Amino acid sequence: MEERILIPLDGSKVGEAALEAVIRIIEKFKPDIKVEITLLQVLTSLTHYVIAGEASVQVLYTDNELAQIHKEVTDYLMNAGKELENKGARIAVRISTGNAAEEIIKAAEETDATLIAMSTHGRSGISRWALGSVAERVLRMSSRPVLVIRAKK
């Protein structure tokens, strides 16, 4: 038997709250249950702003800048997965670009994930309205089980 868990990470400590929950889950699995974990980070933009005085312009990252970003994200994901790997899980990393919720759903389908485990920042009110909730959109859109962990403040 094999479990495939997708864990989207955004690079923040708050976003890593799901890692602890997944560690506790896989510790309870019998040794004959194999676990493959895909750590995903979605880059929402391939541009940045250059500001000169009061003017600003949106500029695409260069190929060298994109390569550096991908290296840093890969290193971050591999480091984030070390403890899971120490618990016996196989780790894969994935980087995609686009709308976070849509890319999470797409990655879950492509990896045939049996569970999506993700953290929520727990925003409410105006900040939730302005920033949206990726976790809520994934919950609404996913046909797969979703474990949402509210990060500690």
N, C-alpha and C positions, 0 to 999 in steps of 0.2 A: 504494500500500500504506500502511496506517496501523496503528500500534501504539498500544494504549491501556494505560497503566500506572497502577495504583492504588498510592499510597504512603500508608499510614496513619502519622500522626505523633501523638505524645502530648504534645508541647510541651517535651520535654527534649532536651538535646544528644545524649544516648545514643540517643534515638529517631530522631535525624536521620542516623544512620550510613548508612541506605539511600540517602539523597540523593546522596552521593558516588559510590556504586556505579552509580546510575542515570545520573548525569552521564557517567561513563566509558562506559556502554553506549550512550547516544544519540550520543556523539561518534563512535562507530564505525559508526553507520548511514549509509547513502548519503543524499545530499540528497533523493532522491525518496521516501524513507520518512518519512512524517509521524508525529509523536509527540504524542499527547494525554496529559497527565498529570493525574490527579485526586488532589489532596492531601486527605486525610480526617482529621478529628479526631472521635473519639467521646467525647461527654460521658457519663460513666457514672452521673451523678446530677444531678437538678435540685433537690437540697435541700442544706442546710448545717445545722450544729448551732449553736445558741445556748446558751451555758453561763452559768449564774448560780450562783456558789458551787459546791456539789456536784451540782446538778441540771443536766440538759441536755435540750434538746428539739430534735427535727428539724423544720426549717421550710423550706417551699418558697421558692425564690427569687421575688422580685417580677418583674413584667413588665419593669420598668426594669433590674433586675439581670440578667435573662436577655438583654435587648437588649445590655447592656454586655458580657456574656460572649461573645455571638455576634460582636460587633464586634471584640473583642480576639482571638478565635480566627481570624476571617477575616483580620485584619491579620497575625497570626502566619503563617498558611498562605500568604498572598500573598507575604510577605517570604521565607519558606522556599523558595518557588518561583522567586524572581528569577533565580538562576543557571541553573536549568533552562530558563527562558524565554529567557535570553540565548543558550542553546545551540540555540534554534529550536523548543523544545517549546511547545505550547499548554497553558496551565495552567487548570484548573478547581478550585474549592474546594468542599468539602462538609462539613457538620457534621451529625452525627446523635447520637441519645441512645439508650442501652441497653447491652446486653452487647457489649463491644468486639469479640470474635471474630465474633459473629453479625452485627454491623453491618458489619464488614469484608467478610464473605462476601456479604452483601446488596448492598453498594455495588459489589462486583466484578461481580455478576450484572447489576445495573441499568445499570452503565456499560459492560458487555460488555468488561471488562478482559482483555487478552491476557496480563497478568502482574500479580501482586501482589508488590511489593517492600517488605519491611519489616525493621526492625531488631529484634534481640532483646537483652535486657539480659544474657543469659548467666547467669542465676541458677541455682543448684543447691542440692541439699539441702533444708533446712527452709525457706529463703526461697522456693524454687521451689514447694514444697508449699503454703506459706501464701499466697503471692501468685499462684500459677498462672502459666501461660505462654500469653499470647495468641497468640504466634507458633506454638506447638505446636498449639493448638486450630485455628488457621487452616490449618496444614498438614494436619491430619487431616480437616477439614471441606470444604476447597476442592476443587472439580473443575477449577480453573484452576492454571496453574503459579505456584509461590510461590518467590520468591528471598528467603532469610533471611540478613541480614548481622549477624554478631555485632559488637556495638559494642566499641570499644577501651575498656579500663578507664582 
